[in-house]
Amino acid sequence: MALTPEQLFSLEHTPKINDLTLNLLKEYYEYYLLNESYEYTYEDEYNVAHTIRLAFKVENFCHLLGIESIVKHIIKDRELSEYKGLKGWENICNGTLTFKNLRATHLKKRFKDKKNKFIFFFLIPHLLKNPKAVSFRNVKVTGSGTRIDCEILFYSEYFAAYIHLGIKKDVEQNCYFPMSFFVEKITPSKAGDKFILNQDELIINAVTAPLSMEEVAATKELNE
């Protein structure tokens, strides 16, 4: 049976994939991230202080979960818009885009490759309240490199894995938005820090984050 957004937020372990639905993750995104903004003050590698604002948009959701990449090169290019951006969001809302669609036989392996994104997605609001951060340069990633495109990479360790949220500035809106969400498991043979190593650390001195629903309720009780 699928969880509620509140139950998902309160979990002290990773959920099972069968306890999740795409609509639940969409509701969770609405409940805890969408239309909220976070403010961070940090020092860069030259000890220069910066203050940035981070916000989330509907259009980011499908991309953060990698939904388009599950079907890319399998469906016709003209149909890709159904799995990304605003159209993808609308299709989740009206029930035409579901895990059942993405777990079809010809997509099963790709869905499995993205499973960690779905399972660890609930940790993003927790990460944002107390992140570690680096100034990210993809050319510094060891091995085969990466196509990850972001300016700042937030990360932290949860449940034997590093979760990462890459953000980039929209100059016109003078605000940062999420560009990438990914998970690196920690195993006996893998440290999970591939995308953190060799990057310049940013020291976060202050975080202004939205109140959780529990904190809002507690505040109301104190004021009554």
Secondary structure, DSSP 8 states (H G I E B T S, - for coil): ----HHHHHH-SS---GGG--HHHHHHHHHHHTTT-EEEEEEE-TTS-EEEEEEE--GGGHHHHHTHHHHHTTTS-GGGGGGGSHHHHHHHHHTTSS-HHHHTSGGGHHHHHHHHHHHHHGGGHHHHHHS-EEEE--GGGSSSS------SEEEEEEETTEEEEEEEEEETTTTEEEEEEEEEEE-BTTB-S-TTTTTSEEEEEEEEE----HHHHHHHHHHH-
